Amino acid sequence: MPRTEKKTMSDPTKYRNLAIIAHVDHGKTTLVDQLLKAGGTYRENQEVQDRAMDSMDLEREKGITIKAKNTSIHWNDYTINIVDTPGHADFGAEVERVMKMVDGVILVVDAYEGPQAQTRFVLRKALQEGLLPIVVINKIDRPHADPAKVHDQVLELLLELDATEEQFEAPFVYGSARDGYFMNSMEGEPPVDCSPLLHQIVQHIPAPKDADPDKPFRMLISNIDWDDYVGRVAVGRISSGRVQKGDTLYLLRPDGSRVQGKVTKLFEYSGLQNTESAVGEAGNIIGLSGFEDVDIGETLVADPEGEALPFVEIEPPTVQMEFSINDGPLGGKDGKNVTSRIIRDRLMREMRTNISIKVEDTDLAGVFTVSARGTMQIAILVEQMRRENYEVLVSRPKVILRDVDGVKQEPFETVYIEVPDEYVNGAVRIMGNRRGILENMEANGNGRTFIQATMPTRGIIGFEFELVNLTSGHGIFSHLFKEYAPYAGEITTRQSSTLVSMENGIASPYSLQAMEERGPLFIGPGDEVYEGMIVGENPKPIDIPVNPTREKHLTNHRSANKNVSIQLTPPRVFSLERAIEYIEPDELVEATPHFIRMRKRILDATARKRAAYAEQQLG
């Protein structure tokens, strides 16, 4: 396919703005890579970077998209603006806010797995905004793929989500994003390249609606970017008019106030980089600097009397966690950003660019409450802070409760589970232990069973790890916020208790060998420990104090060389997300640049007993 160079244009009908949405790991980021190649982003002899749009280290390591990102390609005189969006429900706000920037969506569905939970969530949002979909059934070369069955499942899903007749008539494209080919049907035409998909985009995704170049400039801010030279960059689609460097604009805030400012720089998102632009035109997605305190959801206008554009409603946070300074004995030894002021500034900065996160001060000094959509979203924030040299303590997530007419209510989610047939009873059992209510169960004929249930959000915390352990990694789990409903009662998510260090020092092989008889260990020889630190698991429901630092007393008959023969089981290593979901309310996770430790909130054993007794008296 010949490469098409970008031309100067003022015709809004030559723009196509679309979002790519899908469930985790269904191939949308790889699909963007292929579109970038087709649009001439890469020179013929240039090495192509896989998953080029996943620019964050965490995205590459976890294999998921976290931040929505913009790019564009130029093909046959058209500028196609593409937004690559996250598929995980915890990052749903990243998806919701870009719906105002686009006029259509490419729905990517795995030819074997079919539509999943996050597919439903994002597609519902897109259909409610009136966006027209193109369905890409991806991975048709995958073993046991069934494109015809998935085609029917997508049509059923469109009906279920109340798609309009026009949305229901969405074109289907079949192919393999990994191998770079697509076709309009499974019969007849041999697969060649991305041309069939690009033709469908130009033909079926509408040009930007109401993009009038003759009206005054107006743009809704749907995302915030950052430039090292000019600071905050407001990103959005120009609804009308045009803008250039030096223009005077007015920022319309939600409270009705207006802030006047001047455009200092314009950006276009082309290929893998941002390029400075001379002018922004109606229908195009651009970045614009010049307003230091600009926020997502605000509107920029050229007319002093102009009106704000409506912003998509964001679903509320359902879980919250406490962030606090690391006050343990090892605090400040690993990271540099350790004070409450620095931690608070970082959390407030995150809230400015991540509209689904809410940060609040508490009555306790150095303690902040962070609310979000899900545990993974907060774990990602903590992981980012670790990599930025922060030390922080975080608590177990707890759900945000509501009082409705005197009735305590909590969030519930629809849970989708797929497991090998032999694990169905175990999956239903652990689901029932977490107050899950079975709604549907059916075998798919390939030795796997699909389970749908409703479960309190409290029950979901830590559920995936339990399912993975039960099925030896073969279980698939996803969930979707459903509603607030009456409180479901107590849920016990951890059956075991812990081994808690009662000394400060260095763990010795001799002591750990004796401790192994009590339960699995979380530390190894030579690890630094302190009083109140969780060093292992006790299968019985009671915490046991232990001394991991005890050395063997040497005599004439016992030499130090005897330690060489000690054989220890490798310690259980926790990821940050697993540690956060493992701990109980009276415990904390200590996250530093190089260490993840678990500890009791109250380190001193005597003080811990007093606090537990006082809580019993109050209870």
C-alpha positions in Angstrom: 0.0 0.0 0.0 1.5 3.4 -0.9 2.2 5.7 1.9 0.0 8.8 1.9 1.6 12.1 3.1 -0.5 14.5 5.2 -1.9 17.4 3.3 -3.1 20.8 4.6 -6.8 20.5 5.1 -9.7 22.6 6.3 -12.4 20.1 5.4 -13.9 18.4 8.5 -15.3 15.5 6.3 -11.7 14.3 5.8 -11.3 13.5 9.6 -12.2 10.2 11.2 -12.0 10.0 15.0 -12.4 6.6 16.6 -11.6 4.7 19.8 -10.4 1.1 19.9 -12.1 -0.9 22.7 -11.8 -4.5 23.8 -11.3 -6.8 26.7 -7.9 -7.3 28.2 -5.5 -9.1 25.8 -7.9 -9.3 22.8 -5.3 -7.5 20.6 -6.3 -3.9 20.3 -2.8 -2.4 21.0 -1.4 -4.8 18.4 -4.1 -3.7 16.0 -3.0 -0.1 16.4 0.6 -1.2 15.6 -0.7 -2.5 12.2 -2.7 0.6 11.5 0.5 2.7 12.2 2.4 0.6 9.7 -0.4 1.0 7.1 -0.4 4.7 7.5 3.3 5.0 6.8 4.5 5.7 10.4 7.5 3.4 9.9 10.0 3.6 7.1 10.4 0.5 5.0 13.7 -0.4 6.7 12.8 0.8 10.2 12.6 -1.7 13.0 9.0 -1.9 14.2 8.4 -1.8 17.9 5.7 -4.2 19.1 2.8 -2.6 21.1 4.2 0.8 20.4 1.3 2.6 22.0 2.0 1.0 25.4 4.7 3.5 26.4 4.6 3.1 30.2 7.0 0.5 31.7 4.1 -1.0 33.7 2.0 -1.4 30.6 4.7 -3.4 28.9 5.4 -5.5 32.0 1.7 -6.3 32.7 0.7 -6.6 29.1 -2.3 -4.2 29.6 -3.1 -0.7 28.6 -3.5 1.7 31.5 -3.6 5.2 30.0 -5.7 6.2 27.0 -3.4 7.5 24.3 -3.9 9.4 21.0 -2.3 8.9 17.6 -3.2 9.4 14.0 -2.5 8.0 10.6 -2.9 9.6 7.2 -4.4 7.4 4.5 -5.9 8.3 1.1 -6.3 12.0 2.0 -8.0 11.1 5.3 -6.6 11.8 8.8 -7.7 8.9 11.1 -7.3 9.9 14.7 -7.1 6.8 17.0 -7.5 6.5 20.7 -6.1 3.3 22.2 -8.1 2.7 25.5 -7.7 0.4 28.5 -9.6 -2.9 28.6 -9.5 -3.4 32.4 -12.6 -2.2 34.3 -10.5 -0.5 36.9 -9.4 2.0 34.2 -12.9 2.5 32.8 -12.8 6.3 33.4 -10.0 6.4 30.8 -12.5 5.0 28.4 -15.5 7.0 29.4 -13.9 10.4 28.9 -12.6 9.7 25.4 -16.1 9.0 24.2 -16.7 12.7 23.7 -13.7 12.9 21.4 -14.7 10.2 18.9 -17.5 9.5 16.4 -17.1 5.7 16.2 -15.4 2.7 17.8 -13.6 -0.4 16.6 -14.7 -3.2 18.8 -12.0 -5.9 18.9 -13.2 -9.4 20.0 -11.2 -12.5 20.4 -12.4 -15.2 17.9 -12.2 -17.8 20.6 -13.2 -16.0 23.9 -15.9 -13.8 22.4 -17.3 -10.7 24.2 -16.1 -10.4 27.8 -17.0 -8.3 30.8 -15.1 -5.2 29.9 -16.3 -5.5 26.3 -19.8 -5.1 27.6 -18.9 -2.1 29.8 -17.1 -0.1 27.2 -19.5 -0.9 24.4 -22.5 0.1 26.5 -20.9 3.5 27.1 -20.1 3.9 23.3 -23.7 3.0 22.3 -25.2 5.4 24.8 -23.1 8.1 23.2 -24.6 7.3 19.8 -21.2 6.0 18.4 -21.2 3.7 15.5 -19.1 0.5 15.9 -17.0 -1.6 13.5 -16.5 -5.1 14.8 -13.1 -6.7 14.3 -13.1 -10.5 15.1 -9.4 -10.9 15.8 -7.1 -14.0 16.2 -9.0 -16.1 13.7 -5.9 -18.2 13.4 -6.1 -19.2 17.1 -6.7 -22.9 17.9 -10.4 -23.6 18.4 -11.4 -20.2 17.1 -15.0 -19.9 16.1 -15.6 -16.6 14.2 -19.2 -17.5 13.2 -20.2 -18.2 16.8 -18.5 -15.0 18.0 -20.2 -13.0 15.3 -23.6 -14.2 16.7 -22.5 -13.5 20.2 -21.6 -9.9 19.3 -25.0 -9.4 17.6 -26.7 -10.8 20.8 -24.7 -8.4 22.9 -25.7 -5.4 20.7 -29.4 -6.4 21.1 -28.9 -6.8 24.9 -27.3 -3.3 25.1 -30.2 -1.7 23.2 -28.2 -0.7 20.1 -30.1 1.3 17.5 -30.8 -0.2 14.2 -27.9 1.7 12.6 -25.5 0.5 15.4 -26.8 -3.1 15.0 -25.9 -3.1 11.3 -22.2 -2.7 12.2 -19.8 -4.1 9.6 -17.7 -7.1 10.6 -14.0 -7.5 9.7 -12.1 -10.8 10.3 -8.3 -11.2 10.6 -5.2 -11.4 12.7 -3.7 -8.2 14.1 -0.5 -10.0 14.9 0.0 -11.1 11.3 -1.3 -7.8 9.8 -4.2 -9.0 7.6 -8.0 -8.5 7.6 -10.9 -9.4 5.3 -14.6 -8.6 5.1 -15.8 -12.2 5.2 -14.4 -15.6 6.1 -15.0 -16.8 2.5 -13.8 -15.9 -0.9 -11.1 -13.3 -0.6 -7.5 -14.2 0.5 -6.1 -12.1 3.4 -3.6 -9.5 2.3 -3.2 -6.5 4.5 -5.1 -3.8 6.5 -6.9 -2.3 3.5 -10.3 -3.9 4.2 -10.3 -2.4 7.7 -9.2 1.0 6.6 -11.9 1.1 3.9 -14.5 0.3 6.5 -13.2 3.0 8.8 -13.5 5.7 6.1 -16.8 4.4 4.9 -18.7 3.6 8.1 -17.2 5.9 10.8 -18.9 9.3 10.3 -17.1 12.5 9.9 -17.1 14.7 13.1 -20.6 15.8 13.8 -21.4 19.5 14.1 -17.7 20.3 13.2 -18.4 23.7 11.7 -15.2 25.6 10.7 -17.1 28.9 10.4 -18.3 29.1 14.0 -16.2 30.4 16.9 -13.7 27.9 18.4 -15.0 25.5 21.0 -13.4 22.3 22.5 -14.2 20.0 25.3 -11.1 18.8 27.3 -11.2 15.0 27.4 -7.6 14.3 28.5 -4.6 16.0 30.1 -1.1 15.5 28.7 2.3 16.9 29.9 5.1 18.6 28.0 8.4 19.3 29.7 8.6 22.8 28.1 5.1 24.2 28.4 3.6 22.1 31.2 -0.1 20.9 31.1 -1.6 20.2 27.8 -5.4 20.1 27.3 -6.4 17.4 24.8 -9.7 17.2 23.0 -11.6 17.3 19.7 -12.3 20.8 18.2 -16.1 21.0 18.0 -16.1 24.2 15.9 -13.8 26.9 14.5 -10.1 26.9 14.4 -7.3 27.9 16.8 -3.6 28.9 16.4 -0.7 29.9 18.6 -1.3 33.3 20.3 -5.1 33.2 20.2 -7.0 34.4 23.3 -9.4 31.7 24.7 -11.7 31.4 27.7 -11.7 28.4 30.0 -15.2 27.5 31.3 -15.1 25.8 34.7 -17.9 23.6 36.2 -18.6 26.3 38.8 -19.5 28.8 36.1 -16.3 30.9 36.3 -14.3 31.9 33.3 -10.5 32.1 33.0 -8.9 34.0 30.2 -5.6 32.8 28.7 -3.5 32.7 25.6 -2.5 29.6 23.5 1.3 29.1 23.8 1.6 25.9 21.7 -0.5 23.5 19.6 0.1 19.7 19.2 -1.1 17.1 16.8 -0.8 13.4 17.6 0.8 11.7 14.6 2.4 8.3 14.5 4.4 7.6 17.7 5.0 11.2 18.7 3.5 14.6 19.3 4.3 17.2 16.6 3.9 20.9 17.0 1.1 22.3 14.8 0.5 25.8 13.3 -3.3 25.6 13.4 -6.0 23.3 14.9 -9.1 22.8 12.8 -12.7 21.7 13.4 -13.0 18.0 13.7 -9.4 17.3 14.6 -8.0 16.0 17.9 -5.3 18.3 19.2 -3.3 19.2 22.3 -3.2 22.9 23.5 -1.1 24.6 26.1 -1.4 27.9 27.9 -3.8 27.2 30.8 -1.9 26.0 33.9 -4.9 24.9 35.9 -6.9 23.3 33.2 -8.9 20.1 34.1 -10.7 17.3 32.3 -14.3 18.1 31.6 -13.8 21.8 31.2 -14.5 23.7 27.9 -12.3 26.1 26.0 -14.0 28.7 23.8 -13.0 31.8 21.8 -16.3 33.6 22.4 -16.4 35.4 25.8 -20.1 34.5 26.0 -19.7 30.9 24.7 -21.3 28.0 26.5 -19.7 24.8 27.9 -20.0 21.5 26.2 -21.6 18.5 28.1 -19.2 15.9 29.6 -19.8 12.2 30.0 -20.8 11.1 33.5 -18.1 9.1 35.2 -19.2 6.1 37.3 -18.3 6.7 41.0 -15.4 5.0 42.9 -16.3 1.9 44.8 -13.2 1.1 46.9 -10.9 3.2 49.0 -7.5 2.7 50.7 -5.4 4.7 53.2 -2.0 6.0 52.1 0.4 7.1 54.9 4.0 7.9 55.6 6.3 4.9 56.3 6.7 5.2 60.1 8.3 1.7 60.5 11.9 1.1 61.7 13.2 0.9 58.1 11.4 4.0 56.9 13.5 6.3 54.8 16.3 3.8 54.2 15.2 2.9 50.6 13.4 5.8 49.1 13.9 9.6 49.0 10.3 10.8 48.8 9.1 10.0 52.3 7.5 13.1 53.9 3.7 13.5 54.1 3.9 16.8 52.1 5.7 15.2 49.2 3.3 12.2 49.2 0.3 14.4 49.4 1.5 16.5 46.4 2.0 13.4 44.4 -1.5 12.1 45.1 -3.1 15.5 44.3 -1.2 15.5 41.0 -2.6 12.1 40.2 -6.1 13.3 40.9 -5.7 16.1 38.4 -5.1 13.8 35.5 -7.0 10.7 36.6 -10.6 11.7 37.1 -11.7 8.3 38.5 -9.4 8.8 41.6 -10.3 10.9 44.5 -7.9 11.9 47.3 -8.9 13.3 50.7 -7.1 14.4 53.8 -8.0 12.6 57.0 -8.0 13.7 60.7 -4.7 11.9 61.2 -1.4 13.6 60.1 0.3 12.0 57.2 -2.7 9.8 56.3 -4.8 10.2 53.1 -7.8 8.4 51.7 -7.6 7.4 48.0 -10.8 6.2 46.4 -10.9 4.5 43.0 -12.8 2.1 40.7 -10.9 -1.0 41.8 -7.9 -2.5 43.6 -5.8 -2.8 40.5 -6.1 0.9 39.8 -4.7 1.9 43.2 -2.0 -0.8 43.0 -0.9 0.7 39.7 -0.6 4.1 41.4 1.4 2.7 44.3 3.7 0.9 41.8 4.2 4.1 39.9 5.1 5.9 43.1 7.6 3.2 44.1 9.4 3.7 40.7 9.5 7.4 41.4 11.4 6.8 44.7 8.5 7.1 47.1 8.0 5.1 50.3 4.4 4.7 51.4 2.2 2.5 53.6 -1.1 1.4 52.1 -4.1 -0.4 53.8 -6.4 -3.2 52.7 -9.0 -1.9 50.3 -12.5 -1.4 51.7 -15.7 -0.7 49.8 -17.5 2.7 49.9 -20.8 2.2 51.7 -23.9 4.3 51.3 -26.9 5.0 53.5 -30.1 5.0 51.5 -33.3 5.7 53.5 -31.6 4.3 56.6 -30.5 1.1 54.9 -26.8 0.4 54.6 -25.9 -0.4 51.0 -22.7 -1.6 49.3 -21.5 -2.0 45.7 -22.2 -5.2 43.9 -20.6 -6.5 40.7 -21.5 -8.9 37.9 -18.8 -11.6 37.9 -17.8 -13.6 34.9 -15.8 -16.8 35.5 -14.6 -19.4 33.0 -12.9 -22.5 34.4 -12.0 -26.1 33.3 -15.0 -28.4 34.0 -13.2 -30.2 36.8 -12.9 -27.0 38.9 -16.5 -25.9 38.6 -17.5 -27.1 42.1 -14.5 -25.5 43.7 -15.2 -22.2 41.9 -18.8 -22.2 43.0 -17.8 -22.9 46.5 -15.3 -20.1 46.9 -17.8 -17.8 45.2 -20.5 -18.8 47.7 -18.1 -18.2 50.6 -17.8 -14.6 49.3 -21.6 -14.1 49.2 -21.8 -14.6 45.4 -25.2 -15.5 44.0 -25.1 -17.8 40.9 -27.1 -16.4 38.0 -26.1 -18.6 35.0 -23.8 -21.6 34.3 -23.2 -23.3 31.0 -20.6 -25.6 29.5 -19.1 -24.3 26.2 -18.3 -27.8 24.8 -14.5 -27.3 24.9 -14.0 -28.7 28.4 -14.7 -25.4 30.1 -17.7 -23.9 31.9 -18.9 -20.3 32.0 -20.3 -19.0 35.3 -22.1 -15.7 35.8 -22.9 -14.4 39.3 -23.5 -11.3 41.3 -21.1 -10.7 44.2 -20.4 -7.9 46.6 -17.3 -5.8 45.7 -15.9 -6.9 49.1 -16.0 -10.5 48.0 -14.1 -9.7 44.8 -11.0 -8.4 46.7 -8.6 -11.3 46.5 -11.0 -13.6 44.7 -8.9 -13.8 41.5 -5.8 -15.1 43.4 -7.9 -17.8 45.1 -9.4 -18.8 41.7 -5.9 -18.9 40.1 -4.6 -21.1 42.9 -7.7 -23.4 42.6 -7.4 -23.9 38.8 -3.5 -23.8 38.6 -3.7 -20.7 36.5 -6.4 -21.9 34.1 -9.3 -19.8 35.4 -10.4 -16.6 33.7 -12.1 -13.9 35.9 -13.5 -10.5 35.1 -16.1 -8.3 36.7 -18.3 -5.3 36.1 -19.9 -2.8 38.5 -23.7 -3.5 38.7 -25.4 -1.5 41.4 -25.6 -0.5 45.1 -27.7 -2.9 47.1 -28.3 -3.8 50.8 -25.3 -5.0 52.7 -24.8 -8.7 52.2 -23.3 -9.5 55.7 -19.9 -10.6 56.9 -17.4 -12.1 54.5 -14.2 -13.9 55.5 -11.7 -13.6 52.6 -8.6 -14.9 54.4 -8.9 -18.2 56.4 -5.3 -18.1 57.8 -3.4 -15.9 60.2 0.2 -14.8 60.3 3.6 -15.3 61.8 4.7 -11.9 63.2 8.2 -11.0 64.1 8.9 -9.9 67.7 12.5 -8.8 67.1 14.4 -6.4 64.9 17.5 -7.7 63.0 18.6 -10.0 60.2 16.7 -13.3 59.6 18.9 -16.4 60.2 18.7 -19.8 58.5 18.6 -21.6 61.9 15.5 -19.7 63.0 13.8 -19.9 59.7 14.2 -23.6 59.6 12.3 -24.0 62.9 9.6 -21.5 61.7 8.9 -23.5 58.5 7.2 -26.1 60.6 4.5 -23.5 61.5 3.7 -22.4 58.0 4.9 -20.9 54.7 7.5 -18.1 55.1 7.5 -14.7 53.3 11.2 -14.0 54.0 14.5 -15.6 53.4 17.9 -15.8 55.2 19.6 -12.4 55.4 16.4 -10.4 55.0 16.0 -7.4 57.4 13.0 -7.8 59.7 11.5 -5.7 62.5 9.0 -6.1 65.4 5.4 -6.3 64.0 6.5 -7.3 60.5 4.6 -10.2 59.0 7.1 -12.9 58.1 4.9 -15.9 57.3 1.5 -17.6 57.4 -0.1 -19.6 60.1 -2.8 -21.9 58.8 -4.6 -21.7 62.2 -6.8 -18.6 62.9 -4.4 -17.0 65.4 -1.3 -14.8 64.9 1.9 -16.3 66.4 4.9 -14.2 67.5 8.2 -15.5 66.2 11.8 -14.6 66.4 13.4 -14.9 62.9 16.7 -13.5 64.0 17.7 -16.2 66.6 21.1 -17.8 66.0 22.3 -21.2 67.1 24.3 -21.2 70.2 27.8 -22.6 69.4 29.7 -25.1 71.6 32.8 -27.2 71.2 30.6 -29.9 69.5 28.5 -27.5 67.4 30.3 -25.3 64.9 29.0 -22.5 62.7 29.6 -24.7 59.7 26.6 -26.8 60.6 24.4 -24.0 59.1 25.7 -24.8 55.7 23.5 -28.0 55.6 20.2 -26.2 56.3 17.8 -26.5 53.4 15.0 -24.0 53.3 11.9 -23.8 51.1 12.0 -20.7 48.9 9.9 -17.9 50.5 6.5 -17.0 49.1 7.0 -13.8 47.1 4.1 -11.3 46.9 3.4 -8.9 44.1 2.2 -5.5 45.3 -1.4 -6.2 44.2 -1.4 -9.6 45.9 0.0 -8.1 49.1 -2.7 -5.4 49.2 -5.5 -8.0 48.8 -3.9 -10.4 51.3 -3.6 -8.2 54.3 -6.4 -7.8 56.9 -7.8 -4.4 58.2 -5.3 -4.4 61.1 -2.3 -4.8 58.7 -0.5 -2.6 56.2 1.7 -3.0 53.1 5.0 -1.2 53.2 5.9 -0.2 49.6 9.4 1.2 48.9 11.4 1.3 45.6 13.0 -2.1 46.2 10.9 -3.9 48.8 7.3 -4.9 49.5 6.7 -5.9 53.1 3.6 -6.6 55.1 3.3 -5.5 58.8 0.8 -4.9 61.6 -0.6 -1.4 61.9 0.5 -1.4 65.5 4.0 -2.8 65.7 4.4 -3.2 69.4 2.8 -6.5 70.5 1.6 -5.2 73.9 0.0 -2.1 72.4 -1.6 -4.4 69.7 -3.2 -6.6 72.4 -4.5 -3.5 74.3 -6.1 -2.1 71.1 -7.7 -5.5 70.2 -9.1 -5.7 73.8 -10.5 -2.2 73.6 -12.1 -3.0 70.2 -13.8 -6.1 71.7 -15.2 -4.0 74.6 -16.6 -1.4 72.1 -18.0 -4.2 69.9 
